[in-house]
């Protein structure tokens, strides 16, 4: 499963999580810095990414448009990269299951 991290998350997550989510990317690495949410949504959809964000705008898109792409919304109070990495590692199995569920569009991690 490949994740696409939005610009509110560190690009370091791509490298740090490569062992469990190989082929993942960050919007900056795809030339999407400063892009509108809908543009990022379309890139994720067209390229088979699961979109990972802390931005509630993506929650709205997931609820309005449905999958694909699927959205993992992180609501951790502490937004440090190490904390986000720990949340994604701890919930990796849930994320993998979510990514295979054709009826799911949104997974909220707290």
N, C-alpha and C positions, 0 to 999 in steps of 0.2 A: 504494500500500500504506500502510495506517495502522498505526502502532505505538502500543501502550499501555505507558507506562513505569511500573514499580511504584515504591513509595515509597522504595526503597533507591537510586533514581536521582534526579537533580535535575530538577525541573519545567522548568528552563531548556532542557532538551534539546528540548522540544516546539518552542520558538521557533527554537532554533539549527539544527534539522534540518528545518524547514518547507519548505525549498527542494527537498529530496529525498524527504521523507516527509510530504507535506501531509495535513492531517486527523488527525494524530496527537494523542494526549492523554496526560495524566498522571493517575494515580489521584486525586491531590488535586483536580484540576480537575473530576473526575466525582463528587466527594463521597464518595470511598472511603477517605479517610484512616483508617488503623487497622483497615481491614477484614481479615477472614480471607482467606488465599490462595485458598480455594475460591470465595469471593464475587467476588474479582477475576477469577479464571479464568472464571466464568460470565458476567461483564460483557464480557470480551474475546471470548468465544465468541459471545454473542448479538449483538454489534455488529461482528463481522468484523475485530477487531484482531489483530495479531501481538503477543504479550506479550513485553516486553523486561525482563530482570531480572538481578540478580546473586545472587539467592536460589536455592539448590539445591532448595528445596521445590518450585519450579515445574518443575525438571528431573524430580523424582519424579512430579508430576502428568502431565507430558507423556509419560513412559514408561508410566505406569499407565493413563491415560485416552485417550491419543492425541489427535490433532487432530480438530476445532478446539478451542481455538485452537492455533496454532503458537507455540512458545516459542523466543526467542533468549536464550540464557544467556551472559552476559559474564563471563569469568573473568580479566579484566585484573587484574594485581597492584595497579596504581595506579587507585584509584577516583575520581580527580578528574574533574569534568565535562568538562574539555578532553580528557582521555585517552579517556573513553567516547565523546565526540563523534567523535574522530579514528578510533577503532576502527569505529564505525558508518558513517562516511563511506568509510573504506577498503574496507569489506566490503559496501557498499550493493548492488552487483550480486549478490553471493551471497545477501543477505537477500531481494532481489526474487525470485530464482530459487527460493529456499526457500519463500517465501510462495505460489508457484504450484504447488508440488509436492504433489499430493494425498496422497502416501504419507509425507510428512515430518511429524514432530511436534516435533523438537528440533534446533536449530542452536547449537553451542557455539563462541563466539568467544574466542580467547585473545590 
